[in-house]
Amino acid sequence: MAGGVGIELIATGVDDGTVRVWEGGGKGGKQSVAVWEVGCPVMGVCWSADGQHIYLAALDNEIHMCVCFLIVVKELEMLNAS
């Protein structure tokens, strides 16, 4: 779980090849706020120490990195504005 600017974020990776970021806490909805397609099953996810990136291990024997924090914050601002 990562957070910043008062936002709790949770990252999940599943075997359909997607990584999703969810807003946690009391304001968290049932829709993800960001989605990345990896193309193969995701075996694990981990936030970087600064909470700006997600590292994920996939079945293609690669470690992938998603730069996500600013993208997610912009998505949340758009969702909260509507």
N, C-alpha and C positions, 0 to 999 in steps of 0.2 A: 504494500500500500504506500502511496506517495501522497504528498499534499503540499500546498502552498497557497498563498493568498486566501486562506481560510477554506480551502476546498480539499476534501478527502477523495482520492482517486484509487480505484481498484482495477488491476489488470488481470485478465484471464486469457488463457490460450487453450484451444481445444483441438481435437483430432480432425475437425473439418477444415483445418488450415487457416483459421482466423484468430486474430488477437483483438480483444475488445477492451476498452477502458470504460469504466462505469463510475458515476458519481456516487460516493458513499455517504454515510451519515443520514440524518433525518430528511434531507432534501433529495436524496438519491431516488431516481425513478427506475422504471423497469426497462428503459431503453438505454443502450450503450451510447456514449457521447463521442466515441471514435472507434473505427474498425480498420484493421489492416489485413489484407489477404496475403498469406505466406506461400500458399501453393502446395503445402504438404502438412501432415499432422504436427501440431505444436506440442512439445513434451514438457516445457516449463517456461515460466516467465519470471523476470526479476527486475525490479527498479534499480536504476543507478543510485549512488549515494546522494546525489543532488536532486533526485526526483525528476530530472529533465528527460531521461531516456528509459526505454524498456529494452532489456536484452531478452532474447528468446531462443530457446534450443528447439530445433525442429528435426524431424526424421530424415532430412536431407544431409545430416551431419554437419550443419553449419550453425554458427551463432549469428543471429540477425540482431540489428539494432534499429529501434524506431525512435525517432526524435518526436516527442509527443506533447510535452507540457504546454507549449504555447498554442498548438493546434487545439488541444482539448479545452483550454481556457477560452479561446475564441468561440468554440462551439457552445460551451456552457453560457457564455454571455449572450449569444444569439438565442438560445433556448429560453433563457430567463427573461429576455426582452419581449418575447412573444406571449 
